[in-house]
């Protein structure tokens, strides 16, 4: 299932060839098996993800689905998600539980998407390698001695490692240019940042995966504390 594109998975969900619960369980299993080596997620919200998946299946059965209904995705951990930790990659917010939902994540909820969790980032999104996070560096799925770029490196690595179908990010400390380089090697014609419009002012959601290239493929060296330095 993780080899399929968002469009292919959306079609399979709409035709009931698979359920969102099955798809969500598949991605949660991949996260449990593979993310220990990548550190792309700060928080995995398995329980709420499965609840959202069940609600998505009911919505599809009722004929009230969108193209994103039932699609498992991840959010960069600077978007507030109600009742869940939003850390911004900082020790200062390690125990912060957001009392409200951000506009960005609410729009995905309204579309029926499933949130698998919150992805790693440079602390407060200030960086271009995802090495400055309190939770440790994120590693590049295609070469774990290299960084995935940043500040949205956790989102880029989760998508490239096929630990979610798609992920949100921001263009702050240099996120978009390095993340664009993580495209699928078996589908070189696919642009990572092909947007899916969500309406309400033109918010766009990015999907894809892939192999890194270019100047942001910097080698990662671990220091004594286990955190990466260039």
Backbone as CSV, one residue per row, in Angstrom:
resi,resn,N_x,N_y,N_z,CA_x,CA_y,CA_z,C_x,C_y,C_z
1,UNK,0.817,-1.211,0.000,0.000,0.000,0.000,0.853,1.263,0.000
2,UNK,2.003,1.224,0.665,2.837,2.422,0.754,3.535,2.746,-0.557
3,UNK,3.442,1.865,-1.554,4.020,2.140,-2.866,3.070,2.950,-3.749
4,UNK,1.839,3.110,-3.342,0.851,3.802,-4.168,0.871,5.306,-3.916
5,UNK,0.464,6.055,-4.923,0.381,7.504,-4.801,-0.875,7.888,-4.028
6,UNK,-0.939,9.154,-3.652,-2.127,9.655,-2.963,-3.366,9.463,-3.833
7,UNK,-3.249,9.779,-5.123,-4.399,9.641,-6.012,-4.851,8.186,-6.114
8,UNK,-3.893,7.267,-6.187,-4.232,5.847,-6.272,-4.906,5.361,-4.997
9,UNK,-4.400,5.808,-3.843,-4.988,5.400,-2.577,-6.375,6.010,-2.396
10,UNK,-6.534,7.261,-2.818,-7.843,7.898,-2.717,-8.871,7.135,-3.547
11,UNK,-8.479,6.737,-4.735,-9.387,5.967,-5.593,-9.723,4.615,-4.969
12,UNK,-8.712,3.963,-4.382,-8.947,2.663,-3.745,-9.889,2.791,-2.555
13,UNK,-9.755,3.872,-1.793,-10.647,4.098,-0.657,-12.078,4.355,-1.134
14,UNK,-12.215,5.178,-2.171,-13.548,5.513,-2.666,-14.252,4.283,-3.240
15,UNK,-13.467,3.393,-3.869,-14.055,2.185,-4.461,-14.209,1.057,-3.446
16,UNK,-13.734,1.309,-2.222,-13.798,0.343,-1.121,-12.931,-0.897,-1.378
17,UNK,-11.880,-0.719,-2.195,-10.908,-1.791,-2.394,-10.082,-2.005,-1.130
18,UNK,-9.979,-0.965,-0.300,-9.379,-1.079,1.019,-10.046,-0.047,1.909
19,UNK,-9.882,-0.209,3.203,-10.472,0.730,4.149,-9.397,1.654,4.702
20,UNK,-9.832,2.788,5.222,-8.893,3.708,5.846,-8.276,3.098,7.101
21,UNK,-9.048,2.285,7.823,-8.506,1.621,9.006,-7.358,0.693,8.607
22,UNK,-7.542,-0.080,7.541,-6.477,-0.966,7.065,-5.250,-0.169,6.643
23,UNK,-5.471,0.915,5.920,-4.371,1.744,5.437,-3.636,2.412,6.595
24,UNK,-4.389,2.900,7.559,-3.788,3.550,8.729,-2.984,2.557,9.553
25,UNK,-3.515,1.376,9.768,-2.784,0.336,10.496,-1.480,-0.016,9.786
26,UNK,-1.516,-0.054,8.464,-0.321,-0.363,7.680,0.766,0.683,7.927
27,UNK,0.398,1.959,7.894,1.391,3.015,8.101,1.879,3.062,9.550
28,UNK,0.991,2.825,10.494,1.417,2.790,11.896,2.425,1.665,12.123
29,UNK,2.224,0.538,11.464,3.163,-0.573,11.579,4.516,-0.199,10.979
30,UNK,4.501,0.496,9.847,5.761,0.923,9.232,6.492,1.924,10.129
31,UNK,5.760,2.812,10.744,6.385,3.777,11.661,7.061,3.043,12.808
32,UNK,6.354,2.089,13.399,6.903,1.328,14.527,8.153,0.553,14.115
33,UNK,8.172,0.049,12.904,9.286,-0.770,12.446,10.485,0.050,11.986
34,UNK,10.241,1.216,11.381,11.301,1.912,10.660,11.713,3.259,11.236
35,UNK,10.839,3.908,11.986,11.169,5.282,12.362,12.219,5.383,13.467
36,UNK,12.504,4.305,14.155,13.577,4.350,15.145,14.906,4.720,14.533
37,UNK,15.074,4.427,13.255,16.316,4.729,12.559,16.293,6.092,11.878
38,UNK,15.089,6.645,11.698,14.963,7.911,10.973,14.646,9.092,11.870
39,UNK,13.883,8.855,12.935,13.478,9.914,13.847,12.707,11.015,13.114
40,UNK,11.794,10.610,12.248,11.013,11.605,11.517,9.819,12.101,12.327
41,UNK,9.346,11.296,13.271,8.209,11.681,14.109,8.672,12.054,15.515
42,UNK,8.051,13.091,16.067,8.202,13.401,17.485,7.115,12.695,18.279
43,UNK,5.905,12.748,17.775,4.753,12.135,18.441,3.946,11.333,17.428
44,UNK,3.623,10.094,17.770,2.738,9.267,16.951,1.411,9.138,17.686
45,UNK,0.330,9.484,17.025,-0.989,9.503,17.662,-1.823,8.337,17.135
46,UNK,-1.401,7.138,17.490,-2.019,5.926,16.933,-3.499,5.813,17.285
47,UNK,-3.849,6.060,18.538,-5.233,5.868,18.976,-6.183,6.799,18.244
48,UNK,-5.843,8.096,18.209,-6.733,9.043,17.531,-6.723,8.812,16.020
49,UNK,-5.593,8.347,15.468,-5.525,8.064,14.036,-6.514,6.970,13.652
50,UNK,-6.578,5.925,14.451,-7.506,4.830,14.153,-8.958,5.273,14.321
51,UNK,-9.213,6.157,15.272,-10.563,6.704,15.435,-10.947,7.537,14.213
52,UNK,-10.007,8.363,13.749,-10.267,9.181,12.566,-10.458,8.307,11.328
53,UNK,-9.695,7.211,11.245,-9.823,6.297,10.109,-11.197,5.636,10.080
54,UNK,-11.670,5.230,11.243,-13.005,4.620,11.309,-14.075,5.624,10.894
55,UNK,-13.916,6.878,11.335,-14.865,7.924,10.945,-14.795,8.184,9.442
56,UNK,-13.585,8.099,8.876,-13.421,8.294,7.432,-14.121,7.191,6.647
57,UNK,-13.996,5.956,7.120,-14.674,4.847,6.443,-16.188,5.040,6.462
58,UNK,-16.704,5.520,7.576,-18.149,5.775,7.664,-18.561,6.901,6.716
59,UNK,-17.700,7.900,6.606,-17.992,9.030,5.714,-17.989,8.574,4.250
60,UNK,-17.039,7.720,3.901,-16.980,7.182,2.539,-18.230,6.346,2.249
61,UNK,-18.618,5.515,3.209,-19.811,4.671,3.033,-21.071,5.511,2.847
62,UNK,-21.077,6.695,3.470,-22.241,7.576,3.370,-22.226,8.406,2.094
63,UNK,-21.149,8.302,1.313,-21.054,9.042,0.061,-20.762,10.507,0.242
64,UNK,-20.090,10.842,1.352,-19.825,12.249,1.662,-18.326,12.507,1.802
65,UNK,-17.530,11.846,0.978,-16.078,11.923,1.120,-15.466,12.960,0.188
66,UNK,-14.271,13.422,0.561,-13.451,14.263,-0.300,-12.287,13.424,-0.805
67,UNK,-11.442,14.013,-1.645,-10.279,13.285,-2.162,-9.305,12.905,-1.059
68,UNK,-9.355,13.614,0.077,-8.424,13.361,1.176,-9.017,12.494,2.275
69,UNK,-10.290,12.177,2.188,-10.920,11.397,3.254,-10.267,10.022,3.371
70,UNK,-9.795,9.725,4.594,-9.174,8.434,4.872,-7.690,8.354,4.574
71,UNK,-7.088,9.424,4.050,-5.664,9.416,3.697,-4.817,9.681,4.942
72,UNK,-3.894,8.789,5.291,-3.028,8.996,6.463,-1.894,9.977,6.149
73,UNK,-1.814,11.024,6.934,-0.768,12.018,6.751,-0.171,12.406,8.093
74,UNK,0.822,13.277,8.040,1.477,13.743,9.265,1.581,15.260,9.227
75,UNK,1.683,15.866,10.400,1.791,17.319,10.496,3.105,17.722,11.152
76,UNK,3.746,18.709,10.583,4.933,19.289,11.201,4.575,19.757,12.605
77,UNK,5.440,19.486,13.568,5.094,19.725,14.966,5.250,21.179,15.390
78,UNK,4.815,22.073,14.516,4.609,23.459,14.935,3.172,23.894,14.696
79,UNK,2.370,23.008,14.083,0.943,23.265,13.944,0.224,22.723,15.174
80,UNK,-0.511,23.583,15.849,-1.214,23.164,17.055,-2.312,22.163,16.718
81,UNK,-2.361,21.086,17.493,-3.399,20.070,17.361,-4.030,19.872,18.733
82,UNK,-5.306,20.117,18.823,-6.006,20.152,20.106,-5.866,18.848,20.875
83,UNK,-5.475,18.983,22.156,-5.353,17.833,23.026,-4.102,17.009,22.818
84,UNK,-3.195,17.491,21.955,-1.965,16.767,21.668,-0.755,17.682,21.862
85,UNK,0.384,17.073,22.104,1.611,17.853,22.275,1.975,18.579,20.984
86,UNK,2.330,19.839,21.130,2.876,20.628,20.033,4.166,21.245,20.550
87,UNK,5.296,20.678,20.155,6.574,21.011,20.800,7.417,22.022,20.047
88,UNK,7.186,22.189,18.750,8.056,23.009,17.906,9.514,22.557,17.978
89,UNK,9.726,21.287,18.348,11.083,20.760,18.422,11.903,21.321,19.565
90,UNK,11.256,21.898,20.577,11.955,22.577,21.662,11.661,21.945,23.024
91,UNK,12.672,21.915,23.869,12.496,21.425,25.241,11.494,22.281,25.998
92,UNK,11.451,23.594,25.677,10.552,24.501,26.386,9.088,24.102,26.235
93,UNK,8.741,23.460,25.108,7.354,23.086,24.846,7.149,21.577,24.908
94,UNK,8.058,20.881,25.530,7.979,19.419,25.576,6.686,18.929,26.220
95,UNK,6.163,19.670,27.178,4.934,19.244,27.860,3.735,20.122,27.504
96,UNK,3.821,20.866,26.399,2.718,21.740,26.008,1.663,20.947,25.242
97,UNK,0.447,20.922,25.774,-0.691,20.294,25.113,-1.583,21.410,24.588
98,UNK,-1.757,21.455,23.273,-2.486,22.567,22.672,-3.961,22.546,23.074
99,UNK,-4.508,23.707,23.489,-5.932,23.776,23.851,-6.825,24.036,22.637
100,UNK,-6.241,24.186,21.456,-7.050,24.476,20.265,-6.409,23.840,19.032
101,UNK,-7.178,23.811,17.955,-6.722,23.251,16.683,-6.321,24.390,15.749
102,UNK,-5.188,24.245,15.087,-4.758,25.273,14.139,-5.664,25.264,12.913
103,UNK,-5.684,26.375,12.192,-6.482,26.462,10.974,-6.038,25.413,9.960
104,UNK,-4.735,25.230,9.822,-4.196,24.275,8.851,-4.691,22.864,9.147
105,UNK,-4.473,22.407,10.383,-4.851,21.034,10.707,-6.364,20.850,10.741
106,UNK,-7.098,21.898,11.103,-8.561,21.806,11.110,-9.102,21.568,9.705
107,UNK,-8.473,22.168,8.718,-8.940,21.978,7.345,-8.740,20.533,6.886
108,UNK,-7.673,19.924,7.343,-7.474,18.513,7.016,-8.504,17.640,7.735
109,UNK,-8.785,17.975,8.989,-9.823,17.246,9.714,-11.171,17.384,9.003
110,UNK,-11.472,18.596,8.549,-12.734,18.829,7.851,-12.814,18.019,6.554
111,UNK,-11.643,17.798,5.927,-11.612,17.023,4.688,-11.658,15.524,4.946
112,UNK,-11.537,15.121,6.207,-11.602,13.708,6.552,-10.271,12.984,6.513
113,UNK,-9.153,13.720,6.441,-7.841,13.088,6.449,-7.534,12.520,7.830
114,UNK,-6.599,11.582,7.878,-6.206,10.919,9.121,-4.818,11.403,9.520
115,UNK,-4.669,11.879,10.739,-3.369,12.349,11.226,-2.660,11.249,11.999
116,UNK,-1.492,10.831,11.495,-0.697,9.793,12.152,0.141,10.347,13.297
117,UNK,0.438,11.649,13.270,1.255,12.222,14.329,1.934,13.498,13.886
118,UNK,2.938,13.911,14.683,3.626,15.179,14.492,5.096,14.910,14.161
119,UNK,5.594,15.613,13.146,6.938,15.328,12.643,7.999,16.278,13.184
120,UNK,9.219,15.796,13.147,10.378,16.504,13.689,10.733,17.727,12.838
121,UNK,11.425,18.666,13.470,11.800,19.908,12.797,12.958,20.556,13.540
122,UNK,13.651,21.462,12.868,14.610,22.292,13.580,13.870,23.093,14.637
123,UNK,14.493,23.293,15.789,13.825,23.967,16.895,13.220,25.296,16.457
124,UNK,11.915,25.433,16.704,11.138,26.604,16.312,11.259,26.890,14.816
125,UNK,11.539,25.866,14.036,11.626,25.954,12.568,12.766,26.846,12.104
126,UNK,13.751,27.035,12.954,14.883,27.867,12.585,16.086,26.980,12.257
127,UNK,16.193,26.594,10.989,17.297,25.752,10.557,17.026,25.217,9.174
128,UNK,17.989,24.531,8.618,17.815,24.006,7.257,18.312,22.575,7.140
129,UNK,18.364,21.855,8.280,18.861,20.477,8.226,18.115,19.510,9.142
130,UNK,17.257,20.020,10.038,16.563,19.221,11.065,17.568,18.471,11.934
131,UNK,18.545,19.210,12.418,19.531,18.685,13.365,19.451,19.367,14.729
132,UNK,18.742,20.505,14.817,18.742,21.270,16.062,17.566,20.940,16.969
133,UNK,16.747,19.963,16.610,15.598,19.585,17.426,16.033,19.028,18.771
134,UNK,15.281,19.353,19.809,15.501,18.775,21.137,15.386,17.257,21.096
135,UNK,14.639,16.733,20.141,14.379,15.294,20.046,15.400,14.571,19.175
136,UNK,16.462,15.266,18.823,17.520,14.649,18.030,17.331,14.892,16.548
137,UNK,18.360,14.618,15.760,18.285,14.878,14.318,17.429,13.856,13.588
138,UNK,16.828,14.303,12.512,16.162,13.387,11.589,17.177,12.957,10.539
139,UNK,17.092,11.702,10.144,18.045,11.169,9.167,17.365,10.940,7.819
140,UNK,18.147,11.065,6.784,17.654,10.931,5.422,17.339,9.461,5.117
141,UNK,16.120,9.143,4.688,15.763,7.738,4.443,16.615,7.055,3.386
142,UNK,17.153,7.827,2.441,17.929,7.234,1.351,19.407,7.113,1.673
143,UNK,19.845,7.780,2.724,21.229,7.689,3.183,21.246,8.245,4.594
144,UNK,21.228,7.369,5.589,21.057,7.814,6.971,22.275,8.539,7.528
145,UNK,23.369,8.630,6.748,24.491,9.469,7.135,24.295,10.914,6.690
146,UNK,23.165,11.176,6.054,22.901,12.516,5.544,21.602,13.057,6.136
147,UNK,21.455,14.380,6.037,20.268,15.039,6.582,19.189,15.139,5.504
148,UNK,17.929,15.350,5.909,16.850,15.470,4.933,16.555,16.899,4.520
149,UNK,17.338,17.848,5.024,16.986,19.251,4.839,16.122,19.729,5.992
150,UNK,15.694,20.962,5.928,14.895,21.496,7.019,14.347,22.872,6.668
151,UNK,13.544,23.432,7.502,13.284,22.938,8.846,12.256,21.810,8.904
152,UNK,11.624,21.515,7.761,10.577,20.484,7.727,11.140,19.113,7.402
153,UNK,12.333,18.808,7.917,12.985,17.556,7.574,12.235,16.326,8.041
154,UNK,11.541,16.415,9.174,10.761,15.275,9.642,9.648,14.930,8.677
155,UNK,8.963,15.958,8.158,7.904,15.732,7.177,8.473,15.150,5.887
156,UNK,9.605,15.701,5.432,10.220,15.209,4.201,10.657,13.760,4.350
157,UNK,11.279,13.432,5.488,11.764,12.066,5.710,10.605,11.087,5.870
158,UNK,9.535,11.511,6.532,8.376,10.626,6.711,7.736,10.287,5.373
159,UNK,7.656,11.271,4.481,7.085,11.018,3.161,8.032,10.167,2.325
160,UNK,9.325,10.538,2.306,10.295,9.800,1.499,10.465,8.374,1.992
161,UNK,10.380,8.180,3.310,10.481,6.843,3.881,9.185,6.072,3.834
162,UNK,8.147,6.696,3.255,6.829,6.078,3.131,6.262,5.682,4.484
163,UNK,6.400,6.636,5.424,5.817,6.465,6.747,4.542,7.289,6.884
164,UNK,4.105,7.860,5.797,2.816,8.532,5.665,2.617,8.758,4.173
165,UNK,1.413,9.073,3.788,1.153,9.343,2.373,1.619,10.743,2.014
166,UNK,1.455,11.665,2.941,1.795,13.061,2.710,1.997,13.734,4.060
167,UNK,2.571,14.943,4.040,2.833,15.647,5.286,2.822,17.148,5.058
168,UNK,2.470,17.882,6.105,2.510,19.337,6.031,3.898,19.833,6.405
169,UNK,4.220,21.011,5.930,5.491,21.650,6.258,5.335,23.146,6.110
170,UNK,6.407,23.876,6.352,6.391,25.329,6.201,7.670,25.770,5.514
171,UNK,7.626,26.909,4.858,8.817,27.467,4.216,9.359,28.559,5.130
172,UNK,10.140,28.160,6.109,10.680,29.110,7.086,12.199,29.133,7.004
173,UNK,12.851,28.105,7.568,14.308,28.068,7.582,14.890,27.407,6.353
174,UNK,14.123,27.260,5.283,14.645,26.652,4.070,13.989,25.332,3.731
175,UNK,12.764,25.110,4.222,12.131,23.800,4.098,11.874,23.371,2.661
176,UNK,11.302,24.241,1.867,10.810,23.824,0.562,11.926,23.383,-0.380
177,UNK,13.011,24.164,-0.563,14.032,23.734,-1.527,14.639,22.362,-1.234
178,UNK,15.086,22.064,0.022,15.646,20.731,0.239,14.604,19.630,0.158
179,UNK,13.395,19.910,0.619,12.361,18.880,0.594,11.953,18.531,-0.832
180,UNK,12.058,19.481,-1.735,11.727,19.191,-3.131,12.630,18.099,-3.687
181,UNK,13.809,17.955,-3.123,14.763,16.989,-3.652,14.454,15.568,-3.200
182,UNK,13.492,15.409,-2.289,13.093,14.072,-1.869,11.918,13.612,-2.721
183,UNK,12.242,13.158,-3.928,11.206,12.627,-4.814,11.464,11.142,-5.024
184,UNK,10.479,10.419,-5.499,10.609,8.968,-5.612,11.524,8.593,-6.771
185,UNK,12.559,7.793,-6.505,13.470,7.425,-7.579,12.818,6.565,-8.648
186,UNK,11.765,5.835,-8.272,11.088,5.004,-9.258,10.054,5.790,-10.050
187,UNK,9.795,7.050,-9.630,8.885,7.917,-10.358,9.524,9.299,-10.464
188,UNK,10.617,9.417,-11.220,11.361,10.677,-11.249,10.559,11.835,-11.814
189,UNK,9.477,11.518,-12.535,8.692,12.596,-13.121,7.743,13.222,-12.100
190,UNK,7.626,12.609,-10.921,6.677,13.080,-9.913,7.305,14.168,-9.055
191,UNK,6.698,15.328,-9.036,7.178,16.443,-8.230,6.616,16.307,-6.821
192,UNK,7.509,16.360,-5.831,7.077,16.262,-4.434,6.010,17.295,-4.111
193,UNK,6.188,18.502,-4.642,5.319,19.598,-4.210,4.175,19.860,-5.186
194,UNK,3.566,18.809,-5.670,2.336,18.959,-6.446,1.198,19.206,-5.472
195,UNK,0.597,20.371,-5.512,-0.357,20.759,-4.481,-1.747,20.219,-4.712
196,UNK,-2.435,19.929,-3.630,-3.854,19.584,-3.668,-4.601,20.721,-2.989
197,UNK,-5.387,21.524,-3.733,-6.039,22.683,-3.123,-7.108,22.271,-2.118
198,UNK,-7.118,22.966,-0.993,-8.115,22.690,0.040,-9.138,23.815,0.172
199,UNK,-8.966,24.869,-0.618,-9.909,25.982,-0.524,-9.609,26.865,0.671
200,UNK,-10.548,27.696,1.050,-10.426,28.586,2.211,-9.136,29.400,2.148
201,UNK,-8.982,30.152,1.071,-7.830,31.039,0.995,-6.625,30.428,0.312
202,UNK,-6.778,29.278,-0.317,-5.686,28.735,-1.127,-4.670,27.905,-0.392
203,UNK,-4.993,27.448,0.819,-4.089,26.524,1.501,-3.841,25.319,0.616
204,UNK,-2.586,24.927,0.480,-2.259,23.798,-0.366,-1.495,22.757,0.437
205,UNK,-1.730,21.537,0.065,-1.189,20.407,0.807,-0.258,19.652,-0.120
206,UNK,0.911,19.275,0.392,1.955,18.744,-0.457,2.130,17.248,-0.238
207,UNK,2.402,16.531,-1.326,2.583,15.092,-1.205,3.646,14.607,-2.159
208,UNK,4.198,13.433,-1.859,5.209,12.826,-2.708,6.236,12.117,-1.855
209,UNK,7.309,11.670,-2.472,8.418,11.089,-1.725,9.627,11.049,-2.631
210,UNK,10.809,10.697,-2.112,11.886,10.585,-3.060,13.306,10.598,-2.597
211,UNK,14.177,10.726,-3.552,15.606,10.592,-3.335,16.258,11.967,-3.290
212,UNK,17.097,12.220,-2.290,17.689,13.540,-2.138,18.785,13.796,-3.161
213,UNK,18.977,15.069,-3.455,20.044,15.468,-4.349,20.344,16.928,-4.063
214,UNK,21.493,17.403,-4.481,21.805,18.815,-4.371,22.563,19.180,-3.108
215,UNK,22.712,20.488,-2.846,23.602,20.976,-1.798,23.182,20.639,-0.386
216,UNK,21.928,20.245,-0.169,21.482,19.949,1.190,21.783,18.521,1.612
217,UNK,22.461,17.745,0.763,22.841,16.385,1.152,24.111,16.459,1.986
218,UNK,24.003,17.015,3.153,25.175,17.199,3.998,25.358,16.000,4.915
219,UNK,26.600,15.623,5.145,26.890,14.447,5.955,26.670,14.760,7.431
220,UNK,26.065,13.812,8.118,25.744,13.966,9.528,26.769,13.249,10.382
221,UNK,27.301,13.928,11.396,28.199,13.302,12.345,27.575,13.395,13.730
222,UNK,27.582,12.315,14.477,26.975,12.320,15.806,27.993,12.772,16.838
223,UNK,27.574,13.683,17.706,28.468,14.072,18.791,28.225,13.178,20.002
224,UNK,28.896,13.458,21.104,28.831,12.566,22.255,27.425,12.483,22.836
225,UNK,26.631,13.539,22.641,25.273,13.541,23.193,24.290,12.841,22.290
226,UNK,24.760,12.419,21.132,23.868,11.712,20.221,23.139,12.623,19.268
227,UNK,23.415,13.939,19.328,22.782,14.868,18.423,23.702,15.159,17.248
228,UNK,23.117,15.478,16.111,23.911,15.639,14.896,24.524,17.018,14.765
229,UNK,25.701,17.067,14.187,26.334,18.320,13.822,26.897,18.180,12.425
230,UNK,26.915,19.296,11.709,27.469,19.271,10.369,28.960,19.580,10.446
